[in-house]
Structures are given as C-alpha cells and as structure tokens.
Amino acid sequence: MNPTPAGSETAALIAQLDWAQSPLGDAIAWPQSLRTAVDIVIHSPMPMLLLWGTQLTQIYNDGFARLAGNKHPQAFGQPIDLIWPEMKSFTDPIYSAVLNGEVRTFSDQRFVLQRHGRDTEIWLDLTYSPIRDERGAVAGILATAIETNERRRITLELQQRSEQSLKAQHNTEQRLQLALAATDAVGTWDWDIGEDRFIADAHFAHLHGVDACDAGLLPISAYLQGVHPEDRGMVTRSIKHCITHGTEYAEEYRLLQADGQVRWVFARGRCYKNHHGRPARFLGAALDLTERKHTEQALRQSQTELQLIINAMPVLIGYVDHDQRFRLNNSAYLDWYGMTPQELYGKSILEVVGEEVYAGRADKIAAALKGKACSFVTVTPHRDGRPRQALMKYLPRFSNDGSVNGFYIFVIDETERKLTEEALRHLNENLEERVDQRTQALAEANQRLQNEMFERARAEDALRHAQKMEAVGQLTGGIAHDFNNMLTGIIGSLDLMQRYIAAGRSAEIGRFTDAAVSSAHRAAALTHRLLAFSRRQSLDRRPIDPNHLVTSLEELFRRTKGAHIELKVQLGSDIWPVNTDASQLENALLNLVINARDAMPEGGELRIETANSYLNDTDINTLEPVKAGDYVMLGVCDNGAGMTPSILAKAFDPFFTTKPIGQGTGLGLSMIYGFAQQSGGHVTIQSTPGVGTCVRVYLPRLHGTALETSKPESLAEAPVALAGEAVVVVEDDEAVRMLVVNVLDELGYTAHQAVDARAALPLLESDLRVDLLVTDVGLPGMNGRQLAEIARQYRPGLKVLFMTGYAEKAAERQGFLEEGMDMVAKPFSIDLLANKIRSMISVDE
C-alpha cells in the first residue's frame, strides 16, 4: 500500500487491525483493486467510506470518522449492517442499485447521529458509486459525504431574512395603500426612464385602463392612453418639461374610463438623475379630485339657481353679514337703487342707503344683529327721486352655535296702497258735504248726482285696487314664509360648504350639497305652483287617454294612500281623449290623493273615477263661466272629515291651508284650479263635514287626434357635440348666460354669446356656422320671439330653443312655437338643457 498521510488516525487503524479475522481476509492477499480503493479513500480530503465484499466491510478516512461520531472506531473494518442497523431502510435500496452498477446521489439528507454522548442533527450531500475488481465486476461501493449544516444554516438565514424583508415590504405597501385610501389617493408610480418601464400600483393602473397584472411591465405610453384625449398633450408636454429642466411635476387632468365616465386627478412627481446626470427615474403620486370637482360644480349651480329664484320675486330680498355688508340680493334692487346684484355685493348698508336713512334704521339693524326680528314701516327714497312707503322686515340668521351671523332683508313697496287709502279716506270725508251743497235744484242735483256717481265709481276702483294690493301683500307674505325656510336651507348649506372647502374638508360637504339642491328644487316647485295658480305656466299639451294615465298611476296612488285606506278605481268606458299637459295632470291627481289621505287619518275609502260629461252653465257651480260642450271628468273622492262652508269658500285661495305649519303650502288646490282653467276646463268641490269631500276636474274633449301610447324616455347622460357644431346664446341675465355657455363649452359646442337681440343680430347675419339659436323669451327691447323671426329671414329653417322663467305669450306653447322651435322652463337641469340641444340639432342629421 502507498504511504499513509502523516497523522492519519484511520491509516493507523489499517496497520493495527488483524485483517485475517475480518471478512476481507489478510491484507497481504487483498486484490489490487481493493488496495487502490483504500489508497484513494485514505488520501481523500473529503469524507469517504469504502464498502467492500459481500458483507460490505467498512474502511473510511479521518473525515468520515468525524461524521461517524460515537460509531468510530468500532465501525472500522466491520460489516455495515452490523454497525448501522438503524440505517437499513434507507441504505438497502441504495446498495442494491449501486451493486448493479448504478450511481445514487442525495442532497441535504438529514441524519441523527450520536456525538459526544448525545443526538446530533446532521445534513449531508451523499454520492454512492460502484467500484469494480480486476474482472470488471462490482466488488464494492465508494460513498462520498459532504456535511452541509453550515450551508443549510446560511441558506435558511438568507431565506428567513428574505421572508422578513418581503413581509416588511408587504406591510409598508399595505400602510401606503391605507394612507392613500384615507387621502382619496389614486395611487403611486415609479417610471424607469432608461428601460421605459412604468411601475404603478393596481388602483393607478386600473384608472388609467391598464390591467393590474401588467402594471410593472408596460411603457409609459400605455398609461397615457387612459388620459382624456383633450388633456393628453398637456400631460405629455409637462412630463417632458419636468425631465428636461428638473422642475417639479404637478398637473390636474382628466381620465376617460372604459365605460365613458370621466374622473379628475391631481398628480405630483419629480425626476431623479443618475450619477452621470442623466434622467433615470420619475416617481410620484396622484389624488382623486372627482368628488371635489362635482362639489364645486354643484355649488356653482346652486348659487345660480338661488339667484334665479329670488330674482323672480316682486319684493326686495337681501342678506347682509355681521359686518352689515350685502352678500345676497335680487334684481329688484336694480329698480330701487340702480345697482345690480353684482354691484351691490360687498357694499355696506350705509354705502347703499346713505347716512341720513341709515341713522333712522340704526336701532333696527342693531336689534337684528342681536337676534331680534324687526318689522317696521318707513319712508325711503327711490332712485327716481320720489319717496316710497315701504314695509321692511329684518330676520336674523343664526349659526350652529346660536350666534347671529347676519340678517335677511325683505322690502315691500306699499306706496300705491297708502295713496289709495288716503284718497278713499278724503273722498269719504267730503262726500256728505258735497251732497248737501248740491241739492238746491233738480237739474243741478241730477248733474251733481252724475258727478258723484262718477266719483264713486273711481272710489270703488280705488278700493278694489287697495283690496288687490292687500291680497298681493297676503300672497307675498305666504311666499316670503316659504322662501325664508328654503333660502335658509340654501344659504346656510352654501355657507357651510364654503367654510368646509376652505378648511380642506371637502369630503364632508355632501350632505350640505344635497340640502342646498333639495331646497332649491323646492323653491323651483313653488314658483311652478305660483305660475299654475296664475295660469302662466308653460303647458306642454299632448293628446292623452285619461283612463290609461290613471291606470299607470294606480301603483303610485296605492303606495301614497297608506295601508289604512282602501283604494277604489272606477274608470268609465270609452272615455274621450283630452289635450293637456300629462305631467301637470299627474301632479294634480297626486295632490288630490294626498289631500284625501290626510283627511282620513283613521282610515276610509279613497275613490278615483273617470266619466264622459256634457256641461253648460246650469250643470255645475264653478268660479268661471262654463263653455257648453263635451268634457272628461277625473274625480278624487274620500269619506273623511269634510270641510265646513267657511273653509270650503277659501279652498281655492292661495296659501290657505288647514294643515299645521310646515306640512302644506296652501297652493295645491289653487294650482289645480289654475291648471284646469289654463287647459280650458273647470274644477268643482263638494264637501260635507263628517261625510267627505269630492274634487272633480273637467277637461275639454279632444276630437280626432291619435293618442300617444308611451311616455317620453328618461334623460340620458348629457350628449357631447359633433365636430364644428355651433350655438348662439342670447340671455340678458349674466349668471344664466354664463351657465348655458359653460354647459355648451363642456359638451364641445362652439358657443357665441350675446346680451340682447341687438348684440345677437350681427352674429346671425354673418357667415358664422350656427346650428341652433338658444334665446331667452323676455329680452330687453326686442324679445326672443321677435329675434327668432328676424334670424329666420337670414337663416331659413334655423332651429330655435326658447328659455323662459315666465312669459305671458309663451305660456301657450301651441300658439307660440313654430316648426323647428322648442322651449325649456327656468330653472332647468343641465342634463335637460344638453339633451334638448342635442335632440334639436340632430333632427335633420
């Protein structure tokens, strides 16, 4: 055998053992193949084990001896199964395969060995190879073992660190997402400029139209496709400028979603350069501004609608803050003081009325600012130089903490009523004296009598005028009562919305937006009721089947009446069609059902009926003369409390109601009466206390016209303009004109605006493209209808959309509108206006 390594313990064992007693026999007789194998094992720097012969006798080196632990040195020169019986289940299949000439390899194989008298876990990489003798037959097995405990420990430590790092990264990302959610954030991004790889979180990717699975794989151009086409160029230029000049990136832009929805975001970022000074990364984050944009738009709309409503009032309406400066006023101030609402805004009471008038009202102003309502009659100058008798009311406005932050001003001009009363008093004082002086002769008496009759007629006219003014005062008082509540809801909500927006709390103003819009809609509904009562509303008459209309409303009636009331519907057969406004008729019937329900708090029977009727002056008792002819009757009857004769006599009076304060405006029956009269019909009421009430509406029969069988479709989302379409807007009210022009701009139309007909004519006479004329009816000077006629002389067939808050001639659409014309009533919604414009322009397309 070859010399053994110096200090080798196993080499010494080979020399010491009596091999003649072992299964291998005397070492002198060992074949060369065994000697060579032993020499390789003993000199190997790696732990090696040689198993030779049929009993697989063990010979190993010092490296393997350290792995054998307490089995060494007893194992040296002994059969493997004798020393390692606990390993048989693992080793037997291996030995069998290797002895058949195969090689077996194992990585990170776990063993438990005895070392220093205790169990020790050990991990090994193992290789089992066949060793052949001189004849080429497999005579032994060479096993190589490499301990991997340290490698495994390092691997596990690295894996644990990686898991901890991933967990920390996950926690960081989760906290970032929570923080972004709490601040209405859209998300974050990291753009590798050199690789053009744009990495974004899932929310940012989704809003930009990118699949979250591809959020870290796509170039920046994929994200720019999600930007609204009108903003994409601006965003691209801003990013390039930021990269080129190293400035901060901060832009607001729109995102166009796959479903057509538009969202607003605010993005802020910065470009970072590498050590060569070249742009490397572009990082940033974005916030969702959509709700704030919607809130700002709703605020502007509410302010415009509020101004439209109070401008329609026949009294002066204003509001001053705690510093006595005007913050709200209507257009009536223009006639009285010669200043528009915009000019009055921010001016003090002293600046508007002057020192002398202010001194006379200083105590009332001070009282109002301390929370005390004031009502007084005063003489105040008018801009025409004549003094005016005025009834003034100061109503304090309280904040949430109970403090007074200003007061409302209501002024009613009573000059004419006072003059009439004075003239009547003077006439009555001198009438008897004049009669006594003119009784001397018959001829003279007759002449004087004629004169007195003439004077009395004038006095009676004056008295009727005074009574009319009293009725107007009562009407104005009722309107002021309801509008005080509505204006408080609107102004208070707008004030709080402004404060919240200024404080950065825009996410909390949703309920105030809803409150302001709700109050504005209630105010608009009140003006429509007033127009209905005065027979000046714009009716959209269409042929309808009364029975079909009642049937379509039956489910609504059942929900409205309550479970304690039984509903009976008695429809006549072969009911004639009528020509009227279906929406107004529906509202009238619903008002009557609600009145009947309120009259039966303990339950009862509600009956709705229709019938064909022939009427003349002797058939029914109505306030207006009846034109004899065919009518269709729609009745609502109950068996509730009924009305006394005194209450029944006032049933049609405006603002008369028997309901508690806050539960009824008193305009329901008066509105129904006005609607019926404007439709050419009549209304009757029959009521007996304790028996019940029956209200019947009679509408004229319509002869020989096809009925509409379907209701108009509901408004869709506001449609945008086609390329190049242009609209001329004529409106003298700046707020309304601004609103309409902004709507057209948002929808993509080219909008040309004019303040009156004189300013609009050069536009209509020019070569400009004009697809539609949108004009107010009540323009100063030449009105909107006259403007339309002149415009059609230059542009035959020009489509015209009229806007009206109230116009006497426009109330009857059939006589006012020609082909290619339509009308919308103020106040109108943006979607209604946009759909109306689109439908009119698209008629011939």
Secondary structure, DSSP 8 states (H G I E B T S, - for coil): -----TT-HHHHHHHHS-GGGSTT--GGG--HHHHHHHHHHHH-SS-EEEEETTTTEEEE-HHHHHHHGGGTTTTTTSBHHHH-GGGHHHHHHHHHHHHTT--EEEEEEEEEEEETTEEEEEEEEEEEEEEE-TTS-EEEEEEEEEE-HHHHHHHHHHHHHHHHHHHHHHHHHHHHHHHHHHTTEEEEEEEETTTTEEEE-HHHHHHTT--GGGTTTS-HHHHHTTB-HHHHHHHHHHHHHHHHH---EEEEEEEE-TTS-EEEEEEEEEEEE-TTS-EEEEEEEEEE-HHHHHHHHHHHHHHHHHHHHHHTSSSEEEEEETTSBEEEE-THHHHHHS--HHHHTT-BHHHHH-HHHHHHHHHHHHHHHTT--EEEEEEEE-TTS-EEEEEEEEEEEE-TTS-EEEEEEEEEE-HHHHHHHHHHHHHHHHHHHHHHHT-S-HHHHHHHHHHHHHHHHHHHHHHHHHHHHHHHHHHHHHHHHHHHHHHHHHHHHHHHHHHHHHTT-GGG-HHHHHHHHHHHHHHHHHHHHHHHHTT-S-B--EEE-HHHHHHHHHHHHHHHH-TTEEEEEE--TT---EEE-HHHHHHHHHHHHHHHHHT-TT-EEEEEEEEEEEE-TTT---SS----EEEEEEEEEE-SS---HHHHHTTTSTT---S-TTS--S-HHHHHHHHHHHTT-EEEEEEETTTEEEEEEEEEB--S-----S------S-----TT-EEEEE-SSHHHHHHHHHHHHHHT-EEEEESSHHHHHHHHHSS---SEEEEESS-SSS-HHHHHHHHHHHSTT--EEEEES--TGGGBHHHH--TTEEEEESS--HHHHHHHHHHHHGGG-
